Amino acid sequence: MGGEIELSALVANVRAFRPTTLPTAGLRHAAVALAVARSGPTLGIWLTRRNSGLRAHPGQLALPGGRLDPGEDAVDAALRELGEELGVPATRSAYVGALDDYTTRSGYVITPIVFAIGDAPPLAPNPAEVAEVYTIPLADVDVEPRYLRIPESDQPVIQLPLVGTYVHAPTAAVIYQFREVALHGRATPVAHLEQPVWAWS
């Protein structure tokens, strides 16, 4: 970990990255937003805790995002979800680039989209979807993951220490690749990183 990266360098790193796109046939296509915004002197991204009443993955930590609607691409979907979940009125002009697609055990292909929002707007979380919003400074994103082995898979389960707990894949895998690409300019693959068994359905 070093000093905080300048936004211009972060943007250049993401734009230089060539993401891997995976086929979505037979799977559900979703997008998540890694929205870099400035709060005072500090750059950070938003992480949410999903409402405990949601049918899918209640109470889990997640990036703003969701399934693509008909006619949308991943950028459109990520922007729409930023608005629906957090009340952030971003436009396509904020788009920086994409990271590698990640296929989940529950049948989704997730496309992570990086945005540069500028100064953080006031947030208006949708209580039907979002129980809590965390602003994660980039210095906290720049953390080494922990890897576990499980009998159900030959691949390592990734955990990221954030907000006083451990975040799991797919969110942990996406944020870890964001750290590697955006903060350090390293094209580190994450598609092999495993989810915990309780997230497989």
C-alpha positions as CSV (number, residue, x, y, z in Angstrom):
1,M,0.0,0.0,0.0
2,G,1.2,3.5,-0.8
3,G,-0.2,7.0,-1.1
4,E,-3.6,7.5,-2.7
5,I,-3.6,7.2,-6.5
6,E,-4.6,10.2,-8.5
7,L,-7.9,9.9,-10.4
8,S,-6.2,10.5,-13.7
9,A,-3.9,7.6,-13.1
10,L,-6.7,5.3,-12.1
11,V,-8.7,6.2,-15.2
12,A,-5.6,5.5,-17.4
13,N,-5.0,2.1,-15.8
14,V,-8.6,1.0,-16.3
15,R,-8.7,2.3,-19.9
16,A,-5.5,0.4,-20.7
17,F,-7.0,-2.9,-19.4
18,R,-8.4,-5.3,-21.9
19,P,-11.3,-7.1,-20.2
20,T,-12.3,-10.7,-20.9
21,T,-15.9,-11.0,-22.1
22,L,-17.7,-14.3,-21.4
23,P,-20.7,-15.8,-23.2
24,T,-24.0,-15.3,-21.5
25,A,-26.1,-17.9,-23.4
26,G,-28.1,-19.9,-20.9
27,L,-27.1,-17.6,-18.1
28,R,-28.4,-14.3,-16.7
29,H,-26.4,-11.2,-17.5
30,A,-25.9,-8.6,-14.7
31,A,-23.7,-5.6,-14.2
32,V,-22.2,-4.0,-11.1
33,A,-20.9,-0.5,-10.6
34,L,-17.5,0.4,-9.2
35,A,-18.3,4.1,-9.0
36,V,-15.2,6.2,-7.9
37,A,-16.3,9.4,-6.2
38,R,-14.5,12.0,-4.2
39,S,-15.6,12.8,-0.6
40,G,-13.5,15.8,0.5
41,P,-9.9,14.9,-0.4
42,T,-10.5,11.1,-0.5
43,L,-11.5,8.9,-3.4
44,G,-13.7,5.9,-2.7
45,I,-16.3,3.4,-4.0
46,W,-19.7,2.5,-2.7
47,L,-20.5,-0.9,-1.2
48,T,-24.0,-1.8,-0.1
49,R,-25.6,-4.3,2.3
50,R,-28.6,-5.8,0.7
51,N,-32.0,-5.5,2.4
52,S,-32.6,-8.6,4.5
53,G,-36.1,-9.0,2.9
54,L,-34.8,-9.5,-0.6
55,R,-35.4,-12.9,-2.2
56,A,-31.9,-13.2,-3.6
57,H,-28.8,-13.0,-1.3
58,P,-30.5,-11.0,1.5
59,G,-28.2,-9.2,3.9
60,Q,-25.1,-9.7,1.8
61,L,-22.5,-7.1,1.0
62,A,-22.6,-6.2,-2.7
63,L,-21.7,-3.5,-5.3
64,P,-24.6,-1.6,-6.7
65,G,-25.9,-3.6,-9.6
66,G,-28.4,-6.0,-11.1
67,R,-29.7,-7.8,-14.1
68,L,-29.7,-6.2,-17.5
69,D,-33.1,-5.2,-18.8
70,P,-34.0,-5.9,-22.4
71,G,-32.2,-3.6,-24.8
72,E,-29.6,-2.5,-22.2
73,D,-25.9,-3.0,-22.3
74,A,-23.8,-3.4,-19.1
75,V,-23.1,0.3,-18.9
76,D,-26.8,1.2,-19.1
77,A,-27.7,-1.4,-16.5
78,A,-25.0,-0.3,-14.0
79,L,-26.0,3.4,-14.4
80,R,-29.7,2.5,-13.9
81,E,-28.8,0.5,-10.8
82,L,-26.8,3.3,-9.3
83,G,-29.8,5.5,-9.7
84,E,-32.3,2.9,-8.4
85,E,-30.3,1.7,-5.4
86,L,-28.4,4.9,-4.4
87,G,-30.1,7.8,-6.1
88,V,-26.8,8.7,-8.0
89,P,-27.7,10.5,-11.2
90,A,-24.7,9.4,-13.3
91,T,-24.6,9.4,-17.1
92,R,-22.6,7.5,-19.7
93,S,-20.0,10.4,-19.7
94,A,-18.8,8.9,-16.3
95,Y,-18.0,5.6,-17.9
96,V,-14.3,4.7,-17.7
97,G,-14.1,1.0,-18.6
98,A,-15.0,-2.6,-17.8
99,L,-13.2,-5.3,-15.9
100,D,-13.3,-9.1,-16.6
101,D,-16.7,-10.8,-16.6
102,Y,-17.2,-13.1,-13.7
103,T,-19.5,-16.2,-13.8
104,T,-21.2,-17.0,-10.5
105,R,-22.3,-20.4,-9.2
106,S,-25.9,-19.1,-9.2
107,G,-26.0,-18.7,-13.0
108,Y,-25.0,-15.1,-13.6
109,V,-22.4,-13.5,-15.8
110,I,-21.4,-10.3,-14.0
111,T,-19.8,-7.4,-15.9
112,P,-18.1,-4.9,-13.6
113,I,-18.3,-1.3,-14.9
114,V,-16.0,1.4,-13.6
115,F,-17.3,5.0,-13.4
116,A,-15.6,8.3,-12.4
117,I,-18.4,10.2,-10.7
118,G,-16.5,13.3,-9.5
119,D,-17.6,14.8,-6.2
120,A,-19.9,12.4,-4.4
121,P,-23.5,13.5,-4.6
122,P,-25.9,13.1,-1.6
123,L,-27.0,9.5,-1.5
124,A,-30.6,8.4,-1.4
125,P,-30.5,4.7,-0.8
126,N,-33.7,2.8,-1.8
127,P,-34.7,1.0,1.5
128,A,-36.5,-1.7,-0.4
129,E,-33.1,-2.9,-1.7
130,V,-30.4,-1.3,0.4
131,A,-30.0,-1.7,4.2
132,E,-26.8,0.3,4.4
133,V,-24.3,2.1,2.2
134,Y,-20.5,2.2,2.9
135,T,-18.1,4.6,1.3
136,I,-14.9,2.6,1.0
137,P,-11.8,4.8,0.6
138,L,-9.4,3.5,-2.0
139,A,-6.7,3.1,0.7
140,D,-9.1,0.5,2.3
141,V,-9.7,-1.2,-1.1
142,D,-5.9,-1.6,-1.4
143,V,-5.7,-4.6,0.9
144,E,-4.4,-8.1,0.5
145,P,-7.1,-10.8,0.2
146,R,-7.3,-14.0,2.3
147,Y,-7.7,-17.3,0.6
148,L,-9.4,-20.4,2.0
149,R,-9.6,-24.0,0.7
150,I,-12.9,-25.9,0.7
151,P,-13.5,-29.6,-0.1
152,E,-16.2,-28.7,-2.6
153,S,-13.8,-26.9,-5.0
154,D,-10.2,-27.1,-6.3
155,Q,-10.1,-23.3,-6.5
156,P,-9.4,-20.9,-3.6
157,V,-12.2,-19.0,-1.9
158,I,-11.3,-15.3,-1.8
159,Q,-12.2,-13.1,1.2
160,L,-11.5,-9.3,1.4
161,P,-11.3,-7.6,4.8
162,L,-13.6,-4.6,4.4
163,V,-16.0,-2.7,6.7
164,G,-15.0,-4.8,9.7
165,T,-15.9,-8.1,8.2
166,Y,-14.9,-10.3,5.2
167,V,-16.5,-9.8,1.8
168,H,-16.8,-12.9,-0.4
169,A,-16.9,-13.5,-4.1
170,P,-18.3,-12.5,-6.5
171,T,-18.1,-9.0,-4.9
172,A,-14.6,-9.8,-3.4
173,A,-13.3,-11.0,-6.7
174,V,-14.5,-7.9,-8.5
175,I,-13.2,-5.5,-5.9
176,Y,-9.9,-7.3,-5.8
177,Q,-9.5,-7.1,-9.6
178,F,-10.4,-3.4,-9.4
179,R,-7.6,-2.9,-6.9
180,E,-5.1,-4.7,-9.1
181,V,-6.1,-3.0,-12.3
182,A,-7.2,0.5,-11.3
183,L,-4.8,1.1,-8.4
184,H,-1.7,-0.8,-9.5
185,G,-2.0,-1.3,-13.3
186,R,-1.8,-5.1,-13.0
187,A,-3.9,-7.3,-15.2
188,T,-4.6,-9.9,-12.5
189,P,-7.3,-12.5,-13.5
190,V,-10.0,-13.4,-10.9
191,A,-12.4,-15.7,-12.8
192,H,-11.0,-18.7,-11.0
193,L,-11.5,-17.3,-7.6
194,E,-14.2,-19.3,-5.8
195,Q,-17.4,-18.3,-3.9
196,P,-18.3,-19.8,-0.5
197,V,-20.7,-22.7,-0.8
198,W,-23.6,-20.7,0.8
199,A,-23.4,-18.3,-2.2
200,W,-23.8,-21.1,-4.8
201,S,-27.5,-20.9,-5.0
